[in-house]
């Protein structure tokens, strides 16, 4: 066992339940507010966007929610995913640390995103929904949802952030291959898109803008279309818990337990997916694993953003939630980690980070790609730029362990492969990528446009 590299579960080990952090969180959930009235939302408002099953999951405080058999059957196309020990990387680093990674890049869409796309499509189909709308940054979420909608016979419109639409044409083709339509956001298809283009004809777009367009299309469809979100919301993070539940079993197979669990963080879904089951062990069973979210210095919502109520999108149509935010009108620089360019962070992650149960670090773009290539050249997998943020932090942890002469067990989530991200690697290898640190003054200025929320204490 001591020289084992791959830790593989059987299909029978596939989780039967999602884990819901709401059951165990020491931090009370904050209310979700109507973007117009700034009063707590009603199920009626949410039902314009989501089917009732997902709304009930969003607000549930049950610890475990059963995964429908129809969803588990599709999960079996790629789950359980492998856990690997990065022995060649450890050797290259000369570290006494043991580095493990959960490889979510083996899914048909190449990332962790199908873990929630499949159940979201299933529950929409069950509710009689005919079509979905969504946004996508780098294209991983759009790829996953197009795959899932294809399986359940749903139409799909994807509003893809324009800078990524142009940088990553193969993601667009992947989405179209499964029958979905893809539009470069901002578009002239929506009132909000047209208003953005009128002010900034060359706008690179942002996730906030793309969300606004997708929400507008769903909300004005008279019930014909629902909206689907790939991160941030509680039900999305809950669906991703299959990652951490499997990893707990696999670490047991390795006869080790992580000192630190690491995931990249944009909206928070893959980080929560691997971290929350380990957080449960911290809270319920006395474990002391550090849980580290890694974000770009260009989009530092946790490390520089304010913890406050803000709109979920740029046009102020999506619900208002309390989260770490850079401001809803934030338009990020065109870094290549398109999936990490959201202005906010999942409310549950924000609350737990604010209360000290989670850690966060921001890393620079060039150092991130340096880590990505070091991983690729030792472990043989070219990672997605998003996942490379977790790799950067894992390598830094391993180097810190070497400097201190201590054994440290490190687990990170390899949330996706980078096979469709060659333009990003081309830019890095050609010396064209730049580091960008989002200025604190810009965050402070954006805070002047927050919603004026007045809730009873």
DOVEXDO-608622 format. One record per residue (C-alpha): residue in three letters; y, z, x; chain. Coordinates in steps of 0.1 Angstrom, whole numbers, plus 5000, padded with zeros to 4 digits. Each point is the difference from the previous one (the first is absolute). Example, Ala and Ser with C-alpha at 12.3 -4.5 7.8 and 13.67 -1.06 7.14 Angstrom:
BEGIN
{r Ala; {4955; 5078; 5123}; A}
{r Ser; {5034; 4993; 5014}; A}
// end
This chain:
BEGIN
{r Unk; {5000; 5000; 5000}; A}
{r Unk; {5024; 5008; 5029}; A}
{r Unk; {5005; 4963; 5009}; A}
{r Unk; {5003; 4987; 4964}; A}
{r Unk; {5029; 4977; 4993}; A}
{r Unk; {4997; 4990; 4963}; A}
{r Unk; {4995; 5024; 4972}; A}
{r Unk; {4987; 4981; 4969}; A}
{r Unk; {4995; 5015; 4965}; A}
{r Unk; {4976; 4985; 4975}; A}
{r Unk; {5011; 4985; 4966}; A}
{r Unk; {4986; 5032; 4984}; A}
{r Unk; {5027; 5019; 5020}; A}
{r Unk; {5028; 4981; 4983}; A}
{r Unk; {5023; 5027; 4983}; A}
{r Unk; {4995; 5004; 4963}; A}
{r Unk; {5033; 5017; 4995}; A}
{r Unk; {5036; 4996; 5012}; A}
{r Unk; {5017; 5031; 5013}; A}
{r Unk; {5033; 5010; 4983}; A}
{r Unk; {5024; 5021; 5022}; A}
{r Unk; {5018; 5012; 4969}; A}
{r Unk; {4972; 5025; 4995}; A}
{r Unk; {5004; 5018; 5033}; A}
{r Unk; {5036; 4993; 5011}; A}
{r Unk; {5019; 5031; 5008}; A}
{r Unk; {5031; 4981; 4991}; A}
{r Unk; {5008; 4996; 4963}; A}
{r Unk; {5004; 4963; 4989}; A}
{r Unk; {5035; 4989; 4994}; A}
{r Unk; {5009; 4981; 4968}; A}
{r Unk; {5001; 4963; 4997}; A}
{r Unk; {5033; 4989; 4984}; A}
{r Unk; {5011; 4971; 4978}; A}
{r Unk; {5023; 4977; 5021}; A}
{r Unk; {5024; 4997; 4971}; A}
{r Unk; {5003; 5035; 4985}; A}
{r Unk; {4988; 5019; 5031}; A}
{r Unk; {4980; 5022; 4976}; A}
{r Unk; {4962; 5005; 5006}; A}
{r Unk; {4981; 4969; 4991}; A}
{r Unk; {4978; 4998; 4969}; A}
{r Unk; {4966; 4983; 4999}; A}
{r Unk; {5016; 4974; 4977}; A}
{r Unk; {5023; 4989; 5028}; A}
{r Unk; {4973; 4999; 5026}; A}
{r Unk; {4977; 4981; 4976}; A}
{r Unk; {5023; 4970; 5003}; A}
{r Unk; {4989; 4997; 5036}; A}
{r Unk; {4966; 5016; 5002}; A}
{r Unk; {4968; 5004; 4979}; A}
{r Unk; {4994; 5035; 4986}; A}
{r Unk; {4970; 5008; 5022}; A}
{r Unk; {5022; 4996; 5031}; A}
{r Unk; {5028; 5021; 4984}; A}
{r Unk; {4976; 5028; 4993}; A}
{r Unk; {4987; 4998; 5036}; A}
{r Unk; {5036; 5001; 5012}; A}
{r Unk; {5007; 5034; 4983}; A}
{r Unk; {4964; 5015; 5002}; A}
{r Unk; {4994; 5033; 5017}; A}
{r Unk; {4962; 4996; 5000}; A}
{r Unk; {4986; 5003; 5035}; A}
{r Unk; {4976; 4971; 4997}; A}
{r Unk; {5002; 4969; 4978}; A}
{r Unk; {4968; 4980; 4996}; A}
{r Unk; {5000; 4965; 5014}; A}
{r Unk; {4988; 4975; 4973}; A}
{r Unk; {4967; 4983; 5008}; A}
{r Unk; {5017; 4966; 4997}; A}
{r Unk; {5023; 5009; 5028}; A}
{r Unk; {4973; 5015; 5022}; A}
{r Unk; {4980; 4968; 4996}; A}
{r Unk; {5029; 4980; 5015}; A}
{r Unk; {5007; 5027; 5026}; A}
{r Unk; {4964; 4993; 5012}; A}
{r Unk; {5011; 4966; 5014}; A}
{r Unk; {5016; 5019; 5029}; A}
{r Unk; {4996; 5038; 4995}; A}
{r Unk; {4991; 5023; 5016}; A}
{r Unk; {5021; 4988; 5029}; A}
{r Unk; {4989; 5008; 5036}; A}
{r Unk; {5013; 5028; 5021}; A}
{r Unk; {5001; 4992; 5037}; A}
{r Unk; {5006; 5020; 5031}; A}
{r Unk; {5024; 4981; 5023}; A}
{r Unk; {4980; 5007; 5032}; A}
{r Unk; {5014; 4971; 5019}; A}
{r Unk; {5036; 5010; 4992}; A}
{r Unk; {4993; 5036; 5010}; A}
{r Unk; {4987; 4987; 5034}; A}
{r Unk; {5030; 4978; 5005}; A}
{r Unk; {5023; 5030; 4993}; A}
{r Unk; {4980; 5023; 5022}; A}
{r Unk; {5003; 5027; 4973}; A}
{r Unk; {4977; 5028; 4991}; A}
{r Unk; {5009; 4994; 4964}; A}
{r Unk; {4975; 4985; 4976}; A}
{r Unk; {5016; 4972; 4979}; A}
{r Unk; {4985; 4989; 4967}; A}
{r Unk; {5013; 4974; 4976}; A}
{r Unk; {4991; 4991; 4964}; A}
{r Unk; {4999; 4962; 4998}; A}
{r Unk; {5015; 4989; 4966}; A}
{r Unk; {5005; 4965; 5014}; A}
{r Unk; {4965; 4991; 4989}; A}
{r Unk; {5010; 4996; 4964}; A}
{r Unk; {5001; 4964; 4986}; A}
{r Unk; {5038; 5002; 5000}; A}
{r Unk; {5000; 5014; 5036}; A}
{r Unk; {5016; 5033; 4991}; A}
{r Unk; {4997; 5033; 4981}; A}
{r Unk; {5019; 4986; 4970}; A}
{r Unk; {4970; 4989; 4979}; A}
{r Unk; {4991; 5037; 4996}; A}
{r Unk; {5028; 5002; 4974}; A}
{r Unk; {5004; 4963; 4990}; A}
{r Unk; {4964; 5000; 4986}; A}
{r Unk; {5004; 5030; 4977}; A}
{r Unk; {5035; 4989; 4989}; A}
{r Unk; {4987; 4966; 4990}; A}
{r Unk; {4971; 5017; 4982}; A}
{r Unk; {5021; 5024; 4980}; A}
{r Unk; {5024; 4973; 4990}; A}
{r Unk; {4971; 4977; 4989}; A}
{r Unk; {4986; 5029; 4980}; A}
{r Unk; {5033; 5005; 4983}; A}
{r Unk; {5002; 4963; 4990}; A}
{r Unk; {5026; 4990; 5026}; A}
{r Unk; {5001; 4962; 5006}; A}
{r Unk; {5022; 4998; 5031}; A}
{r Unk; {5015; 5022; 5027}; A}
{r Unk; {5031; 4998; 5021}; A}
{r Unk; {5005; 5016; 5034}; A}
{r Unk; {5019; 4999; 5033}; A}
{r Unk; {4986; 4997; 5035}; A}
{r Unk; {5016; 5006; 5034}; A}
{r Unk; {4977; 4986; 5028}; A}
{r Unk; {4977; 4986; 4974}; A}
{r Unk; {4971; 5025; 5003}; A}
{r Unk; {5006; 5014; 4965}; A}
{r Unk; {5005; 4966; 4984}; A}
{r Unk; {4967; 4988; 5017}; A}
{r Unk; {4981; 5030; 4986}; A}
{r Unk; {5014; 4998; 4965}; A}
{r Unk; {4994; 4962; 4998}; A}
{r Unk; {4964; 5007; 5010}; A}
{r Unk; {4996; 5028; 4974}; A}
{r Unk; {5017; 4980; 4972}; A}
{r Unk; {4977; 4971; 5007}; A}
{r Unk; {4970; 5023; 4995}; A}
{r Unk; {5012; 5012; 4967}; A}
{r Unk; {5015; 4967; 4987}; A}
{r Unk; {5037; 5011; 5000}; A}
{r Unk; {5029; 4977; 5009}; A}
{r Unk; {5024; 5013; 5027}; A}
{r Unk; {5035; 4993; 5012}; A}
{r Unk; {5008; 5013; 5035}; A}
{r Unk; {5037; 5005; 5012}; A}
{r Unk; {4997; 4999; 5038}; A}
{r Unk; {5028; 5012; 5022}; A}
{r Unk; {5016; 4968; 5013}; A}
{r Unk; {5000; 5008; 5037}; A}
{r Unk; {4962; 5007; 4998}; A}
{r Unk; {4995; 4969; 4977}; A}
{r Unk; {5013; 4979; 5029}; A}
{r Unk; {4984; 5020; 5028}; A}
{r Unk; {4965; 5002; 4985}; A}
{r Unk; {4992; 4967; 4982}; A}
{r Unk; {4962; 5007; 5002}; A}
{r Unk; {5004; 5032; 4979}; A}
{r Unk; {5017; 4978; 4974}; A}
{r Unk; {4972; 4975; 5001}; A}
{r Unk; {4974; 5028; 4998}; A}
{r Unk; {5017; 5013; 4968}; A}
{r Unk; {5001; 4965; 4985}; A}
{r Unk; {4964; 4994; 5009}; A}
{r Unk; {4990; 5027; 4974}; A}
{r Unk; {5021; 4984; 4973}; A}
{r Unk; {5033; 5020; 5001}; A}
{r Unk; {5035; 4986; 5002}; A}
{r Unk; {5022; 5011; 5029}; A}
{r Unk; {5038; 4999; 5001}; A}
{r Unk; {5024; 5007; 5029}; A}
{r Unk; {5022; 5029; 4989}; A}
{r Unk; {5029; 5000; 4992}; A}
{r Unk; {4993; 4971; 4976}; A}
{r Unk; {5019; 4982; 4974}; A}
{r Unk; {4973; 5009; 4974}; A}
{r Unk; {5015; 5034; 4990}; A}
{r Unk; {5035; 5012; 4991}; A}
{r Unk; {4999; 5025; 5029}; A}
{r Unk; {4988; 4974; 5025}; A}
{r Unk; {5028; 4976; 4990}; A}
{r Unk; {5026; 5028; 5004}; A}
{r Unk; {4988; 5008; 5035}; A}
{r Unk; {5001; 4963; 5010}; A}
{r Unk; {5035; 4996; 4986}; A}
{r Unk; {5012; 5027; 5024}; A}
{r Unk; {4977; 4992; 5029}; A}
{r Unk; {4986; 4965; 4999}; A}
{r Unk; {4980; 5006; 5032}; A}
{r Unk; {4987; 5035; 4991}; A}
{r Unk; {4968; 5008; 5019}; A}
{r Unk; {4989; 5020; 4970}; A}
{r Unk; {4986; 5035; 5000}; A}
{r Unk; {4972; 5019; 4982}; A}
{r Unk; {5026; 5016; 4978}; A}
{r Unk; {5013; 4966; 4989}; A}
{r Unk; {4965; 4986; 4995}; A}
{r Unk; {4990; 5030; 4979}; A}
{r Unk; {5031; 4995; 4979}; A}
{r Unk; {4989; 4964; 4993}; A}
{r Unk; {4964; 5009; 4992}; A}
{r Unk; {5011; 5029; 4977}; A}
{r Unk; {5025; 4978; 4982}; A}
{r Unk; {4974; 4973; 4992}; A}
{r Unk; {4976; 5026; 4987}; A}
{r Unk; {5026; 5020; 4980}; A}
{r Unk; {5014; 4969; 4983}; A}
{r Unk; {4966; 4984; 4991}; A}
{r Unk; {4997; 5018; 4967}; A}
{r Unk; {4967; 5016; 5011}; A}
{r Unk; {4984; 4968; 5013}; A}
{r Unk; {5002; 5011; 5036}; A}
{r Unk; {4996; 5034; 5017}; A}
{r Unk; {5012; 5010; 5035}; A}
{r Unk; {4978; 5011; 5028}; A}
{r Unk; {5011; 5020; 5031}; A}
{r Unk; {4982; 5002; 5033}; A}
{r Unk; {5013; 5033; 5013}; A}
{r Unk; {5022; 5030; 4993}; A}
{r Unk; {4987; 5011; 4966}; A}
{r Unk; {4975; 5028; 4996}; A}
{r Unk; {4972; 4979; 4984}; A}
{r Unk; {5003; 4975; 5029}; A}
{r Unk; {4997; 5027; 5026}; A}
{r Unk; {4971; 5015; 4981}; A}
{r Unk; {4980; 4968; 5000}; A}
{r Unk; {5004; 4998; 5038}; A}
{r Unk; {4983; 5034; 5004}; A}
{r Unk; {4966; 4982; 5004}; A}
{r Unk; {5011; 4995; 5036}; A}
{r Unk; {5003; 5037; 5008}; A}
{r Unk; {4970; 5010; 4980}; A}
{r Unk; {4978; 4975; 5019}; A}
{r Unk; {5016; 5011; 5033}; A}
{r Unk; {4991; 5036; 4994}; A}
{r Unk; {4963; 4991; 4997}; A}
{r Unk; {5002; 4977; 5030}; A}
{r Unk; {5017; 5027; 5022}; A}
{r Unk; {4971; 5022; 4990}; A}
{r Unk; {4976; 4973; 5012}; A}
{r Unk; {5019; 5000; 5033}; A}
{r Unk; {4997; 5038; 5001}; A}
{r Unk; {5037; 5003; 5006}; A}
{r Unk; {5031; 5009; 4979}; A}
{r Unk; {5034; 4986; 5006}; A}
{r Unk; {5028; 5020; 5015}; A}
{r Unk; {5025; 4974; 4988}; A}
{r Unk; {4998; 4973; 4973}; A}
{r Unk; {5024; 4971; 5004}; A}
{r Unk; {5011; 4971; 4977}; A}
{r Unk; {5029; 4976; 4999}; A}
{r Unk; {5024; 5007; 4971}; A}
{r Unk; {5022; 4975; 4980}; A}
{r Unk; {4996; 5012; 4964}; A}
{r Unk; {4972; 5023; 5010}; A}
{r Unk; {4968; 4987; 4985}; A}
{r Unk; {4977; 4996; 5031}; A}
{r Unk; {5013; 5031; 5016}; A}
{r Unk; {4994; 5021; 4969}; A}
{r Unk; {4966; 4982; 4996}; A}
{r Unk; {4987; 5013; 5033}; A}
{r Unk; {5021; 5033; 5002}; A}
{r Unk; {4997; 5016; 4965}; A}
{r Unk; {4963; 5007; 5001}; A}
{r Unk; {5006; 5017; 5033}; A}
{r Unk; {5030; 5018; 4986}; A}
{r Unk; {4977; 5014; 4972}; A}
{r Unk; {4978; 5014; 5028}; A}
{r Unk; {5030; 5016; 5016}; A}
{r Unk; {5011; 5015; 4967}; A}
{r Unk; {4967; 5010; 4985}; A}
{r Unk; {4977; 5006; 5030}; A}
{r Unk; {5022; 5013; 5028}; A}
{r Unk; {4999; 4969; 5022}; A}
{r Unk; {5031; 4994; 5022}; A}
{r Unk; {5002; 4963; 5005}; A}
{r Unk; {5034; 4985; 5007}; A}
{r Unk; {5009; 4971; 4977}; A}
{r Unk; {5024; 4975; 5016}; A}
{r Unk; {5018; 4972; 4982}; A}
{r Unk; {5014; 4973; 5023}; A}
{r Unk; {5029; 4977; 4990}; A}
{r Unk; {5022; 4975; 5018}; A}
{r Unk; {5033; 5011; 5015}; A}
{r Unk; {5015; 4971; 4980}; A}
{r Unk; {4989; 5015; 4966}; A}
{r Unk; {4999; 5038; 5007}; A}
{r Unk; {4999; 5013; 4964}; A}
{r Unk; {4982; 5033; 5009}; A}
{r Unk; {5016; 5007; 5034}; A}
{r Unk; {5036; 4989; 4991}; A}
{r Unk; {5001; 4996; 4962}; A}
{r Unk; {5012; 5027; 4976}; A}
{r Unk; {4977; 5018; 4976}; A}
{r Unk; {5016; 4993; 4967}; A}
{r Unk; {4998; 4981; 4967}; A}
{r Unk; {5004; 4963; 5004}; A}
{r Unk; {4991; 4968; 4982}; A}
{r Unk; {4967; 4984; 5009}; A}
{r Unk; {5016; 4965; 5002}; A}
{r Unk; {5032; 4983; 5008}; A}
{r Unk; {5010; 4990; 4965}; A}
{r Unk; {4995; 5035; 4986}; A}
{r Unk; {4974; 4989; 4975}; A}
{r Unk; {4970; 5019; 5013}; A}
{r Unk; {4996; 5038; 4994}; A}
{r Unk; {5021; 5025; 5020}; A}
{r Unk; {4979; 5023; 5022}; A}
{r Unk; {5007; 5028; 5025}; A}
{r Unk; {4990; 4986; 5034}; A}
{r Unk; {5011; 4996; 5036}; A}
{r Unk; {5023; 4970; 4997}; A}
{r Unk; {5023; 4978; 5021}; A}
{r Unk; {5018; 4989; 4968}; A}
{r Unk; {4988; 4976; 4973}; A}
{r Unk; {5022; 4972; 5012}; A}
{r Unk; {4986; 5002; 5035}; A}
{r Unk; {4993; 4965; 5015}; A}
{r Unk; {4980; 5004; 5031}; A}
{r Unk; {5001; 4980; 5032}; A}
{r Unk; {4973; 4973; 5001}; A}
{r Unk; {4974; 5020; 5020}; A}
{r Unk; {4965; 4986; 4999}; A}
{r Unk; {4984; 5030; 4984}; A}
{r Unk; {5010; 4986; 4966}; A}
{r Unk; {4979; 5026; 4981}; A}
{r Unk; {5020; 5028; 5015}; A}
{r Unk; {5035; 4988; 4988}; A}
{r Unk; {5003; 5021; 4968}; A}
{r Unk; {5031; 5022; 4996}; A}
{r Unk; {4981; 5030; 4987}; A}
{r Unk; {4968; 5019; 5004}; A}
{r Unk; {4974; 5012; 4975}; A}
{r Unk; {5013; 5031; 4981}; A}
{r Unk; {4969; 5021; 5008}; A}
{r Unk; {5002; 4992; 5037}; A}
{r Unk; {5037; 5006; 5000}; A}
{r Unk; {4995; 5034; 4983}; A}
{r Unk; {4972; 5011; 5023}; A}
{r Unk; {5019; 4988; 5031}; A}
{r Unk; {5031; 5019; 4989}; A}
{r Unk; {4979; 5031; 4995}; A}
{r Unk; {4984; 4997; 5035}; A}
{r Unk; {4964; 4990; 4991}; A}
{r Unk; {5003; 4965; 5016}; A}
{r Unk; {5016; 4988; 5032}; A}
{r Unk; {5019; 4967; 5007}; A}
{r Unk; {5011; 4980; 5030}; A}
{r Unk; {5019; 4967; 5003}; A}
{r Unk; {4990; 4975; 5027}; A}
{r Unk; {5017; 4969; 5014}; A}
{r Unk; {4989; 4965; 4993}; A}
{r Unk; {4993; 4988; 5036}; A}
{r Unk; {4980; 5032; 5009}; A}
{r Unk; {4981; 4994; 4968}; A}
{r Unk; {4989; 4965; 5010}; A}
{r Unk; {4992; 5012; 5035}; A}
{r Unk; {4976; 5025; 4984}; A}
{r Unk; {4986; 4973; 4977}; A}
{r Unk; {4991; 4978; 5030}; A}
{r Unk; {4985; 5029; 5019}; A}
{r Unk; {4978; 5007; 4970}; A}
{r Unk; {4991; 4963; 4995}; A}
{r Unk; {4991; 4996; 5037}; A}
{r Unk; {4977; 5030; 5000}; A}
{r Unk; {4986; 5002; 4965}; A}
{r Unk; {5001; 4963; 4992}; A}
{r Unk; {5019; 5001; 4967}; A}
{r Unk; {5036; 4987; 4997}; A}
{r Unk; {5016; 5025; 4976}; A}
{r Unk; {5026; 4994; 4974}; A}
{r Unk; {5035; 5009; 5012}; A}
{r Unk; {5001; 5028; 4974}; A}
{r Unk; {4967; 5015; 5013}; A}
{r Unk; {5013; 4997; 5036}; A}
{r Unk; {5024; 5028; 4992}; A}
{r Unk; {4971; 5023; 4995}; A}
{r Unk; {4984; 4987; 5032}; A}
{r Unk; {5032; 5007; 5019}; A}
{r Unk; {5000; 5036; 4988}; A}
{r Unk; {4962; 5004; 5007}; A}
{r Unk; {5005; 4987; 5036}; A}
{r Unk; {5029; 5024; 5005}; A}
{r Unk; {4979; 5029; 4987}; A}
{r Unk; {4972; 4990; 5024}; A}
{r Unk; {5024; 4998; 5030}; A}
{r Unk; {5014; 5034; 4990}; A}
{r Unk; {4965; 5014; 5000}; A}
{r Unk; {4994; 4985; 5035}; A}
{r Unk; {5032; 5015; 5013}; A}
{r Unk; {4990; 5034; 4986}; A}
{r Unk; {4964; 4996; 5011}; A}
{r Unk; {4987; 5008; 4966}; A}
{r Unk; {4974; 4985; 4977}; A}
{r Unk; {5015; 4988; 4968}; A}
{r Unk; {4983; 4982; 4971}; A}
{r Unk; {5022; 4973; 4986}; A}
{r Unk; {4994; 4980; 4968}; A}
{r Unk; {5022; 4971; 4989}; A}
{r Unk; {4999; 4975; 4972}; A}
{r Unk; {4998; 4964; 5011}; A}
{r Unk; {5014; 4989; 4967}; A}
{r Unk; {4996; 4963; 5006}; A}
{r Unk; {4994; 4972; 5025}; A}
{r Unk; {5027; 4978; 5014}; A}
{r Unk; {4983; 4966; 4997}; A}
{r Unk; {5029; 4987; 4978}; A}
{r Unk; {5027; 5015; 5022}; A}
{r Unk; {4998; 4977; 5029}; A}
{r Unk; {5037; 4991; 4998}; A}
{r Unk; {5008; 5036; 5006}; A}
{r Unk; {4978; 5001; 5031}; A}
{r Unk; {5014; 4966; 5011}; A}
{r Unk; {5035; 5016; 4998}; A}
{r Unk; {4989; 5030; 5020}; A}
{r Unk; {4982; 4981; 5027}; A}
{r Unk; {5030; 4977; 5003}; A}
{r Unk; {5024; 5029; 5005}; A}
{r Unk; {5018; 4993; 4968}; A}
{r Unk; {4995; 5034; 4981}; A}
{r Unk; {5028; 5026; 5002}; A}
{r Unk; {5000; 5037; 4993}; A}
{r Unk; {5022; 5011; 4972}; A}
{r Unk; {5009; 5036; 4991}; A}
{r Unk; {5014; 5003; 4965}; A}
{r Unk; {5034; 5019; 5004}; A}
{r Unk; {5004; 5034; 4984}; A}
{r Unk; {5035; 4990; 4989}; A}
{r Unk; {4985; 4972; 4979}; A}
{r Unk; {4977; 5025; 4982}; A}
{r Unk; {5029; 5024; 4994}; A}
{r Unk; {5021; 4972; 4986}; A}
{r Unk; {4972; 4989; 4977}; A}
{r Unk; {4997; 5035; 4986}; A}
{r Unk; {5034; 4995; 4983}; A}
{r Unk; {4983; 4977; 4975}; A}
{r Unk; {4971; 5022; 4989}; A}
{r Unk; {4995; 5006; 4963}; A}
{r Unk; {5018; 5031; 4988}; A}
{r Unk; {4971; 5021; 4989}; A}
{r Unk; {5007; 5033; 4982}; A}
{r Unk; {4967; 5018; 4991}; A}
{r Unk; {4997; 5035; 4988}; A}
{r Unk; {4987; 5023; 5027}; A}
// end
